[in-house]
């Protein structure tokens, strides 16, 4: 189990630039989630995929944000024309659909990557 | 109103103390519940699931009250290493999809 990996770990960019982050989920996981977390807050849901299909997008995801998972494996999150308010930790997580059911196995519903910390100056 | 609400803290307690956190959720269709732990500048990691009958894992006890729509986490004999942010997580299913919502977290600081 190589875990969920995200790249880059840190990104500093100037306002107005575009940035793209990558997430590689655990190989057998068909669900992939993107969350955003700012200081003092819990992770906020952005979007999730089941295989290559994007099943849900949060209202937080403005038109400047787009996510893809073209082959149902890795995913990218792009932010266009970055703003200072986009500065946050972007977390990717993966799971199997049945993980997190009310069973005694206690499988975590989400396995997180280390995150990409974005700073927009 | 937020779907999952927690007292942000911080809770500052001495080593060896017992501390309890509550979390309330608004969606009665919520079906699975978890506590995650997050250390500073790290990703969240599962601490424990919360079962309908309540469950215990060493010094940690989790309880679920569906009628009042809250879950709790009790930490006994707290250690310095318990200092972290504790995130309440609720999962519910609708149609063929699921939604996983995090609370804003409760900060815990254990002092020597």
Interface residues (C-beta under 8 A of the other chain):
Chain A: X33 X35 X40 X41 X42 X43 X44 X45 X50 X55 X56 X91 X97 X100 X101 X102 X104 X106 X108 X109 X110 X112 X113 X114 X115 X117
Chain B: X4 X6 X8 X31 X32 X34 X36 X41 X42 X43 X44 X45 X46 X48 X49 X51 X52 X87 X89 X91 X97 X98 X99 X100 X101 X102 X103 X104 X105
